[in-house]
């Protein structure tokens, strides 16, 4: 080091200072730009941070896909739309009750008794039988038509209740009794009689062989009719062990012709009513038998 006239000086290129900046405060031309370097470092740090985040998201997605595939493969099941759900299909539980339901017999119940069976044989037809049970009350009404009841009669001498050959027909077929009743309206009178047999076959045969007719039954305000050769309308029917007959005409003794609708209507009404009464006997006994479990 030498000291000259202009003051001290330092040799060497590294330690040389500019005469204009004796204290080294000016920046040399090749000094680094520290602010730019700091910005570049921050940018690199940000890039690394986003790379880490992106990599984590990608890794999570890959792991999730692997796990879902493993679950689907393990269960071997798909969703209802055919795509893998990643969840096991829930077990299907039974919907029925654990308690046993009601049981029913496979055998059909027996049919109810037939009312006709009870009126076809004396052995089963046990209800009391009389003029009052067959022809109850003092009047008979059929629809809008009403008839007054006259005399009634019951006899075990079947021929005594008949005219002509009918008595023999009834007796030959085993007739037990005949019950009669007379009804009248407006100068027309009809007697209905029920002949009783032990079996339906006997009653049917008597009906088919019927000849002559039932004897009219006057009395209780009804004069003698259908006697002495006057022409009257006669019918014969059978139901069960009963054969029933009618004889009808005018109380004046006038002969009946086919145009006398009142005589025909009255006779048909009485025959229909008698049939219903006999059938009702069968229904009553059939119902009783069903209730008793027979």
Residue pairs with C-beta under 8 A, 6 or more apart in sequence:
1 8
1 9
1 10
1 11
2 9
3 9
10 16
10 17
17 23
17 24
18 26
20 26
68 84
68 86
69 84
71 86
71 87
72 78
72 84
72 85
72 86
75 88
75 89
77 85
77 88
77 89
78 84
78 85
79 85
112 286
112 290
113 286
113 289
113 290
113 294
114 282
114 286
115 279
115 282
115 283
115 285
115 286
116 239
116 240
116 279
116 282
117 124
117 282
117 286
118 124
118 125
118 281
118 282
118 285
118 286
118 289
119 125
119 200
119 239
119 240
119 241
119 242
119 278
119 279
119 281
119 282
119 285
120 199
120 200
120 240
120 241
121 198
121 199
121 200
121 241
122 197
122 198
122 199
122 241
124 285
125 240
125 241
125 281
125 282
125 285
126 285
127 133
127 281
127 284
127 285
129 179
129 196
130 154
130 179
131 152
131 153
131 154
131 179
131 180
131 181
132 152
134 179
134 181
134 194
134 274
134 277
134 278
135 149
135 152
135 179
135 181
135 192
135 277
137 149
138 148
138 149
139 146
139 147
139 148
139 149
140 146
140 147
140 149
140 183
140 269
140 270
140 273
141 147
142 269
142 272
142 273
145 185
145 265
145 266
145 269
146 185
147 183
147 184
147 185
147 266
147 269
147 270
148 183
148 184
148 185
148 221
149 181
149 182
149 183
149 220
150 181
150 182
150 183
150 184
150 189
150 217
150 218
150 219
150 220
150 221
150 222
151 181
151 182
151 217
151 218
151 219
151 220
151 222
152 179
152 180
152 181
152 182
152 217
153 161
153 179
153 180
153 181
153 217
154 177
154 178
154 179
154 180
155 161
155 177
155 178
156 176
156 177
158 167
158 170
158 171
158 175
158 176
158 177
158 178
158 195
159 167
159 168
159 170
159 171
160 167
160 178
160 215
161 167
161 178
161 180
161 193
161 195
161 214
161 215
162 170
162 178
162 212
162 213
162 214
162 215
163 212
163 213
163 214
163 215
164 211
164 212
164 213
165 211
165 212
166 210
166 211
166 212
166 213
166 214
166 245
167 212
169 206
169 209
169 210
169 211
169 212
170 178
170 195
170 206
170 243
173 197
173 202
173 203
173 205
173 206
173 209
174 197
174 198
174 202
175 195
175 196
175 197
175 206
176 196
176 197
176 198
177 195
177 196
178 193
178 194
178 195
178 196
179 193
179 194
179 196
180 191
180 192
180 193
180 194
180 214
180 217
181 191
181 192
181 217
182 189
182 190
182 191
182 192
182 216
182 217
182 218
182 219
182 220
182 222
183 189
183 190
183 192
183 266
183 270
184 190
184 221
184 222
184 251
185 262
185 266
186 262
187 250
187 251
187 252
188 248
188 249
188 250
188 251
188 262
188 263
188 266
189 216
189 218
189 222
189 225
189 226
189 248
189 249
189 250
189 251
190 246
190 247
190 248
190 263
190 266
190 267
190 270
191 214
191 215
191 216
191 217
191 226
191 246
191 247
191 248
192 214
192 244
192 245
192 246
192 270
192 271
192 273
192 274
193 214
193 217
193 244
193 245
193 246
194 242
194 243
194 244
194 274
194 278
195 203
195 206
195 242
195 243
195 244
195 245
196 241
196 242
197 203
197 206
197 241
197 242
197 243
198 241
199 241
200 238
200 240
200 241
202 241
203 238
203 239
203 240
203 241
203 242
203 243
204 238
204 243
206 238
206 243
207 236
207 237
207 238
207 243
210 236
210 243
210 245
213 232
213 234
213 245
213 247
214 234
214 245
214 246
214 247
215 247
216 224
216 225
216 226
216 227
216 232
216 247
216 249
218 224
218 225
222 251
223 251
225 232
225 249
225 250
225 251
225 253
226 232
226 247
226 248
226 249
228 253
230 249
230 250
230 253
230 254
230 255
231 249
231 255
231 256
231 257
232 247
232 248
232 249
232 256
232 263
233 246
233 247
233 248
233 249
233 256
233 260
233 263
233 264
233 267
234 245
234 246
234 247
234 248
235 245
235 246
235 267
235 271
236 243
236 244
236 245
237 243
237 244
237 245
237 271
237 275
238 244
239 275
239 278
239 279
240 278
240 282
242 278
244 271
244 274
244 275
244 278
246 267
246 270
246 271
248 256
248 263
248 266
248 267
248 270
249 255
249 256
249 263
250 256
250 260
250 263
256 263
258 264
